[in-house]
């Protein structure tokens, strides 16, 4: 069977999983093996997602599973994003139980549920089912995603997500090839999500990889062509995972690129400073 969720279009044999370690072929049907399998759960400030212009000062119940359809050598959550079910501990929490848990945190300032930490959209069915139920109960929903999802699926999911933070890692296919992804798919996801939801974008700046003025101008020109109101988070890189030999991004570089971006966008925020 061929999985059509993302542009990898993995061909998956019976009882096997795809590249993301999450999509499985069961009885000729592709589903999320990690449905309800939660590896991480925390009540976080909304600004940590990061979302600066969506209910600032609030908190949100943030949950993650395992798996990802990218393989970024600088991943900050590789312990779960690059894990399979046998590599990590998890607790199964079904959608109705998760919504009830979110309600139990209302008195602590919680506004809803954020799907985050690993790549949440490889758990498409769980995210959609939980989001629909959460919205019926008046909770807010957030997805923090790499945007590597085919347009038909994004069109179906976006109406149930109140806010997205989408990574736009660079503006060259060469960079995305290093991560095992496709720039055009991410651009499409940003366009579609912006029609339905509040969208903020994050770009992690890696020295010598995506830190030129020209590339930042391409990023912000693309975003401003959708809306100059899209907030952009320009984030500092620190050595991690397979890029421990790369120097951290200089703080001056982050501030400089922030000024470049502000020529085209109203809301630009330096991050990890």
Buried (B, 14 or more C-beta within 10 A) or exposed (E): BEBBBBBBEBEBEEEBBBBBBBBBBEEEEBBBBBBBBBBBBBBBBBBBBBBBBBBEEBBBBBBBBBBBBBBBBBBBBBBBBBBBBEEBEBEEBBBEEBBEBBBEBBEEBBBBBBBBBBBBBBBBBBBBBBBBBBBEEEBBBBBBBBBBBBEEBBBEBBBBBBBBBBBBBBBBEEBBEBBBBBBEBBBBBBBBBBEBBBBBBBBBBBEEBBBBEEBBBBBBEBBBEBEEBBBBBBBBBBEBBEBEEBEEBEEEBBEBBBEBBEEBBEBBBBBBE
